[in-house]
Amino acid sequence: MTKVFIDGKEGTTGLRIFDRLSSRDDVSLITLPDDLRKDINARKEAINSSDIVFLCLPDAAAVEAVSLVENENVRIIDASTAHRTSEGWAYGLPELSAEHKESIRNGKRIANPGCHASGFIALVYPLVKNGILPKDALLCCHSLTGYSGGGKKMIAEYESEDRNVLLSTPRQYGLSQTHKHLKEMKHISMLDTAPMFSPIVDDFYSGMEMTVQLFASQLNKGFGIEDVKKVYKELYTSPAVRYVDFDGKAMLAAGELSGMDNMIVSVFGNEERILLTSVYDNLGKGASGAAVQCMNIMTGADEYKGLFFNQI
């Protein structure tokens, strides 16, 4: 029986992790009463009594939580931004390579990927690794996301009866080009320069679609759209991340996998202009689903136990 503590269970990511684990017979959840959930001594005791700790906290609180660990057997899965490029932390996207999966399996400190970053890295990392896309490529990308990614405050704004009329229209953000995911998007994808990134939130609860736009001239000499497809076809064959050739599809909805824990990778366009897309749920493979998958790998359970997949 794996003892699990979710520090920050009340947030959107923590609640979904709790939902994924609460009915499992191989997990014992350690919980704190409401009046103690922010008590540092109670949290410290819960953390050090656990086998696996999920951190669903703001960055500073996540760093503090790690500092509370005294039991060397405690293993951490951090859903915050705090440790995603930190030395000694495995990056929780096992589909990238066998080495990534092994680092999760054997690691004690796992950084859960950011939602936007998951889709971008799934598209770009394999191309850089296989020499198809140069490390010095200057990339542009955009992401469509449901409002649940903004947390409880944004959810309340969108679901309020007297909400601002502008919330019924798509809203671009990250306008300063300092989005918190840029650092890991650059680092994990092995790029020299972070991409130009335009995230867009719209009036639907959950779902995400990341798109990277490429001119074929940006690829290394001798490579084209079919080489890109071949890399994805060979790499992404698991239930959690799968390549799908949507030949002839005219539209792709960001909510295709809402509520699910898997990701679909696709390629559109032609020999001159190429669109790389990844569709998933910002709270699923973009957050809690990825975290639970990492826990399964770490504990030797069925990698996909407790997760929900829908292959579009």
Secondary structure, DSSP 8 states (H G I E B T S, - for coil): -EEEEEETTTSHHHHHHHHHHTT-TTEEEE---GGGTT-HHHHHHHHHT-SEEEE-S-HHHHHHHHHT---TT-EEEE-SSTTTT-TT-EES-GGG-HHHHHHHHH-SEEE---HHHHHHHHHHHHHHHTTSS-TT---EEEEEEEGGGGHHHHHHHHH-TT--GGGGS-EE--TTS--TTHHHHHHHHT-SS--EEEEEEESSSS-EEEEEEEEGGGS-TT--HHHHHHHHHHH-BSSSEEE---TT-----TTTTTT-S-EEEEEEE-SSEEEEEEEE-TTIIIIIHHHHHHHHHHHTS-TTTT------
